[in-house]
Amino acid sequence: MDWDSTRPDFAITRNYNFQNHAGVGPLHRRVAQAVREYADEVERSAHLGEGLYRRAEQVRRRVAELLNADHDEVTFIKNTSEGLSFVANGLNWNHGDNVVTTNAEFPANIYPWQALRDRGVQVRMVLEEDGRIPLEKLTEAIDDRTRLVSVSSVQYASGYRIDLARLGEFCQSKGVLLCVDAIQSCGVFPLDVREMGIDFLAADGHKWLCAPEGCGLFYVRKEIQGLLRPTCIGWASMADMWTFHPYHFKFHDSAKRYDSGSYNLAGIYGLGAAIEWVLELGVDNIAERLLHLTDRLVSGLRAKGYRVVSSRQSGESSGIVSFVSNVHNLEQIQQHLQTEHRIVIAHRRKRLRASPHVYNTEHEIDQLVDALPKH
């Protein structure tokens, strides 16, 4: 792959050495153009043409291709939090049920489950250990009252990538549902909902997909859509959504039952362009590139005396590298890098976090290492 050829698609390279794609990524040139095309069309013609929603259906099929799902198993959401809340609020919980998650999750994957406590649902948090979530600890936390396991495919603060296929297989053997917050891997590491035994998946497009904020994807396995009650209901939830009268209360026989009203079409146009870019490059190729860049970064950090928190074991490493120092103020380092060197990384959970993308160069990785204060 000629990765240098991807750089012109990212205008941010003219201004920053940007390595914070685990935060909010820059828009890909093609994504920005797709949003402009949507705006131009609506400015000229309002919604008189049929192409706008036809494009949404095309994007739905690209989402399904990305996840190895069927098109009737996916729909669009505002953000990851909305999708996870759909699951938390839509299942029929019983007093004494429990949800297994971890203490390393982004809050979006904690608060919806904690909100179930007044319904008698217990939240069990498996503890992070040296930047990892041991799979055996997750499976040990599951018992005969566990209704659902909800984890991130990649942990936002450590970069730990869990073996979803093994976890999914175990959950299926116990009759437990598996819910995945996929925002830190969607588009850059393989996600196969069939092979991984995933029942629910939610992800926004504004990180690694380099798409607009406020538009994401939601997957619900076809066989269990009847178990997940829609909790935000409107005209678009209905099978005859374009028949406004007489009223006919019948949900879509698909994941569109979780829609309520008009789509964020500008966001969907952008999301579609982003997914098409990812599929053209190939997710496996993207993953290989990210591991190459982050391996280089890890070597440089260790040589300079920083402790790398992120697991670099085979199958557990990702595009996120978190590291710490027992000598320097990490927040001051992060601010100094951005203001003095125009290098953008993040400070999360008392760790520095770098998350480069495929268009970043080896030279930019070395620039980050060189700009860090020595131990």
N, C-alpha and C positions, 0 to 999 in steps of 0.2 A: 504494500500500500504506500502511495505517495502522500504521507500525512501533511507535508508542507502545503499541498494543494488545497487543504481545508482552511488554511489561515485567512485567505481573502474573504471567506464567508462570515468572518467574525470581526466586525469593526472595532470591537473593544481592544484588539491587539495593537491598535494605533496609540492607545492611551495607557494601557495597564498590562502588567504581567498578571493575568487574572487566574487565580487558582482557588476559587471558592464556588465551584459548581454544586457542592453539597448545600450551598445556601440558596442564592437566587442566581441562576445562570444568565448570561447575555443572550439576546435573541440571535438565532442564526439568520443570515441574510435572507434566505428563502422564506423563513417564518415571517419576518417583518414584511416582506413583499406580499405574502398571502393575506396578512391582516389589512394592508393597504388596498389590495384588490377587493376585499370584502367591503371596506369603507367606500371605495370609489363606486362600486356597484349599487350600494344602498343610497349613496348620495345622488346618483343619476336616476335610479328607477324604483326607489323604496323596495318593497318586496313584491313587485308585480310579476317578476319572473319566478319560475319554479326551481331554478338552479341552486338557490341557497340551501334549502333543506335536502336537495339531492346530494349536494356536496357533503352534508353532514352524514348521510348514509354511506357515502364512499369512505369517509374517515372512520366510521364505525367498523367497516371491514378491515381497514388498516390496523386498527386497534386489536381486532380479533387475531389478525395475522401475527402481530407482535407477541401476543400472549399464547398462541396456539389454542385459541378458543373459537367457538362459533359466534357469528355476528349477533345472534339473538341472546347471547350471554353477557354482552357488554353494553354500557351506555356511558353518558357523560355526567360529570359532577363538577361542582364549583371547586372542590379541593379535597385533599385526602381526608380531612376531618369529617367532611360531610359523608363520605362513603363509609367510614368506620362507624359513624353515628347511625347510619341506616341499619348497619348490622346490629349494633347494640340495642337499638330501640325497636327493631323489627322482629326479633326472635321472641318466642314465647318462653320466658324464663320461669323457673319454679324456685320457690324458696329453698335454699340449700345448695343450689347450683354454684359452680365456681368457674372462673375464667383464669387461665394460666397465661402470664405474660412475663416481662422482665423489668428490672429496675433501671434499665439503660435506654428505655424507649423515649422517643420524642413525645411531648405531652399529648399530641393528637391521638396517640395510641394508648393513653392511660385514662384520661378523663371520661371518655364515654363509658368505660367499664366501671370506673369508680362511681359514676352516677347511678349504677344499678344496685348499689348497696342498700338503698331504701326498699328494694324489692327482694332483699334477702340473698343477693348474689355476692359471693366472696371473690375478691381479687387476689390471686397469688402471684407474687413477683419473685422470679428466679434471679439471683444476684449475679452481676457481672464479676468475672474473676480474671484479673490481668488482661483486660481488654477483650475477653471472650465470654460467650454465653455457652457453657458446656451443654451439649445436646443431651447428655445423660441426665443432667440436672433438670432440664425441661421435662423429659419423659418421666422422671421420678415424681415430679410435682402433679402429674395427671393421675386422677383416681376415678372411681365410678360415679362421682358427681361432677366431674369436669364436663362442661358443655362445649367449651370452645378454647382454643389456643390462639392467641393473637400476638404476632411478632413482626418485627421489621426484617425484610430480606437482607438489608445492610444497616447496621446501627449507625446513627447519625454522628455520634460523638467518638466512636472508636474505629469505625470502618469494618467491624467484624461482619463477615458474610456467612450466614447460617446455611447448613445443608438442608434446604427445603424438601428435597426429594426424600431424604431419610425421615425427616420430621413428619412429612405428609403421610408416608407409609405407616408410621407408628400411629398417627392420629386415626387413620382409616381403620387400623386393626382394633382400635378401642372404641370406634363409633363416635369420635370427637371431631368437631368441625375445626377447620384451619382457616384463619383469617390473616392476611398479609398486608402490611403497610410496605408498598414496593417503591416508594418515592426515591429512595437512594440507590436503586438498581435499574429502574425502568428505562430501557433504551440502551443501557451500557453493559449489562450482564444478562445472560439468558434467563428468561422467565417462561416456563412451560407449565401452564396450569394443569394440564393433563398428567404429565410425567411427575409433577411435584405434589399432586393430590390436593391442590388448593381449592377451597370452597368459595372464599370471598377474597377479593383483592382490590385495593384502592391506591391510586397514585395521582399526584398533580404533575403538570407538564413543565413547571418553571425551573426545575433543577437541571438534571442531566439531559433532558430532551431539548433544552434551550428554547422552550415555547413560552407563551404568555402565562402570567399568573391568572388564577381564577378559572382554570379549565383543566379538568383531569379526566381520568377514566376509572370505571367501576365494573368489576366482573363478579357475577354470581353464577355458580354452576347451575346448569339448566334443571337438573334433577331436584334441586332444593329451593328453586325460586318460590315454590308454593309454601315453604316454611318461613320465608322472610317476608313479613307483612310490610307493604309500603306505608311509610309514616308521614310522608309529605305528599299529599294527593291533590291533583288538579286535572285540568282537561287533557294534558298530554299523557297522563297515566293510563288513559282509556283506549281500548282497542279501536273505537270509532272516533278518534281524537278530532278529526276534521269535520265530523258531523256535530254541529253545535246544538241542534234541536231536531227531534226530541232527545231528551237526556237518555243515555243508555250506560248505566254503571256496570262496566265490564273491563277489567284490567287487560292490558296487553299480555299476550302469552309469550313474553320475552322480558329481558332486563329493562325494556322501556317502561315497564310498570313502575319503575322507581323514578321516572321523570315526573315533573309536576306541571311545568309550564314552558314558556319559550326558552329556547337554547341560547347560550352565549355563542352565537355564530361566529363572531370575530375570533374568539378564543379557539373554537373548533377548527376554523380555517387555519389558524396558526399551528394548532396541535397536529393537524393532518400533514402539513408541510414538514414538521419536525419528524414525525414518524416515518414519512417517506424517505427523508434524508438518512435516518438510522437504518432503515431496511436496505437502502442502497449500499451503504458502507458494510453492513453485516454486523449484527450484534457480537458475534464471536470475534470478529476482527477488532471491534472497538474494545472489547474486554482485554484482548491480548495487548493492545496498545496501552491501555491504562495500567495494566500490571507492569509493563516495561517501564513506563515513566515513574510509577510509584516505587518500584524496586530501586531505581536509580536514586530517587529521593531518600529512601530509607538508608541506603548505603552512605549517602552524604551526611545525613543527620547523625548517624551512629559514629561516623568518623570524626564529627565535630563535637561529640560528647553528649548529644541529646538522647534521652530515652524514648524509644518508639513504643507507644502503647498498642498500636494496631497489630493484630495478629498477621503474620506473614506466612502462616502455614498454608500449604497447598489447599485450595478450595475455600479458604477463609479470608484471603486478602481481597481488597476492592480498590476503588478509585480514591478512597479516603485514607490519609495518613495522619494520625494524631500523635503528637509528641509533647514531651514535657522537659522542664529544666528545674533543678532544685537550687539554681543560682540566680536566675533572672526573673523579672516580673513579666509574665507572659502577655498580659494585656498591653503593657507598654511596648513589648516587641511587636505585637500585631499592629498597633497604631504607628510605630516607627516605620515598619516595612511599607505601609500604605502611603504615609505622608512624605517620606524621604526617598523611597525607592519605587513607589507606584507598583508594589507587589501586594496583591490582595489575597489574604488567607483569613481564617476565622479563629475566634477564641470561644471554645465550648467546653463546659464542665471542667474548668481548670486545666484545659489542654489547648495547645495550638493545633489547628486542623487545616491541612492543605488538601485540595481536591482538584487536581488538574484534569483537563479533558484532552481529546485526541489532537486538537490543533495546537496545544502547548508543545514546546520544543524541549529537547534535552538541555539546550542553553538556558531556557527559562527555569528549568528545574535547578540547574547549577547556580543561577543568579539568586534564587531563594536561599539556597544553602550558604552561599558566600555572604549574603547580607545579614545572616543571623549572627548575633554576638557569640564569641567563643566562650567555651566553658573555662 
